Amino acid sequence: MRMLRWMCGKTRKDRIRNIEIQRQVGVAPIDTKIREGRLRWFGHLKRRPTNAPTRKLDSIETVEIRRGRGRPNLTWDALIRKDLNGLKSSPSIALNRAQYKSLIHVADPS
């Protein structure tokens, strides 16, 4: 956001909301672009052969350890599941590259 504000010639002292700055510059919200990149990587991993080193990580069992107090951190699987549920989709759609790409793509508003 600092870079976007600099591009517009605005500062935090001008008290302009982030959404308004993003609209002026014509970029999509940062959280949706991050989700797009995360889901793009997930699709890449899903299309790899099952014997690829990155796919072997799916089958590794993690040892349950005692965690500290507070809310547990979100795991990669849970985060991807949450992202796909938000798009009302399933992980199997990642195998169809063209359809998956059109589903996860976030266009910059112009």
C-alpha positions in Angstrom: 0.0 0.0 0.0 2.9 2.3 0.6 4.0 2.0 -3.0 0.5 2.6 -4.3 0.1 5.7 -2.1 3.5 6.9 -3.4 2.3 6.4 -7.0 -0.8 8.5 -6.4 1.2 11.2 -4.5 -0.8 10.6 -1.3 0.4 10.0 2.2 -1.2 8.4 5.3 -1.8 11.9 6.6 -4.2 12.5 3.7 -6.5 9.9 5.4 -7.6 8.2 2.2 -8.8 4.6 2.6 -6.8 1.7 1.0 -9.8 0.7 -1.1 -9.9 4.1 -2.7 -6.2 4.1 -3.4 -6.5 0.7 -5.0 -9.4 1.9 -7.1 -7.4 5.0 -8.3 -4.4 2.9 -9.3 -6.5 0.1 -10.8 -5.2 -3.0 -8.9 -7.1 -5.8 -7.2 -7.1 -6.2 -3.4 -3.8 -7.7 -2.1 -5.5 -10.6 -0.2 -7.2 -11.9 -3.4 -4.0 -11.7 -5.4 -2.2 -13.7 -2.6 -5.0 -16.3 -2.7 -4.7 -16.5 -6.5 -0.9 -17.2 -6.2 -1.5 -19.8 -3.5 -4.1 -21.6 -5.5 -2.0 -21.4 -8.7 0.8 -23.2 -6.8 -1.6 -25.8 -5.5 -2.8 -26.5 -9.0 0.8 -26.8 -10.2 1.5 -29.4 -7.4 -1.7 -31.3 -8.1 -0.8 -31.7 -11.8 2.7 -33.1 -11.0 3.2 -36.9 -11.2 2.6 -38.8 -8.0 6.2 -39.8 -7.7 7.5 -36.2 -7.8 9.2 -35.0 -4.7 6.7 -32.2 -4.1 3.8 -34.7 -4.3 5.5 -37.1 -1.9 5.1 -34.4 0.8 1.3 -34.9 0.7 1.7 -38.4 2.0 4.1 -37.6 4.9 2.5 -38.2 8.3 3.2 -35.5 10.8 3.8 -36.3 14.4 1.3 -34.8 16.8 3.2 -32.5 19.2 1.9 -30.5 22.1 1.3 -27.0 20.8 1.3 -23.8 22.8 -1.6 -21.9 24.0 -3.9 -19.9 21.7 -5.4 -20.6 18.3 -3.4 -23.1 16.3 -1.8 -21.9 13.1 -3.6 -22.7 9.9 -2.0 -25.6 8.0 -1.4 -25.5 4.3 -4.2 -28.1 3.6 -6.7 -26.2 5.7 -5.9 -22.9 4.0 -6.3 -24.4 0.5 -9.5 -26.1 1.6 -10.8 -22.7 2.9 -9.8 -21.0 -0.4 -11.5 -23.6 -2.5 -14.6 -23.6 -0.4 -14.7 -19.8 -0.9 -14.7 -20.4 -4.6 -17.3 -23.3 -4.2 -14.9 -25.8 -5.9 -13.1 -29.0 -5.1 -9.4 -29.9 -5.4 -10.0 -32.2 -8.3 -10.8 -29.3 -10.6 -7.0 -28.4 -10.5 -6.4 -31.3 -12.9 -8.1 -29.4 -15.7 -5.7 -26.5 -16.2 -7.7 -24.2 -18.4 -10.9 -24.5 -16.3 -8.9 -24.1 -13.0 -7.0 -21.1 -14.3 -10.3 -19.3 -15.2 -11.7 -20.1 -11.8 -8.8 -18.7 -9.7 -7.8 -15.8 -11.9 -8.4 -12.4 -10.3 -8.4 -9.6 -12.9 -7.2 -6.1 -12.0 -10.1 -3.6 -12.2 -9.7 -1.0 -14.9 
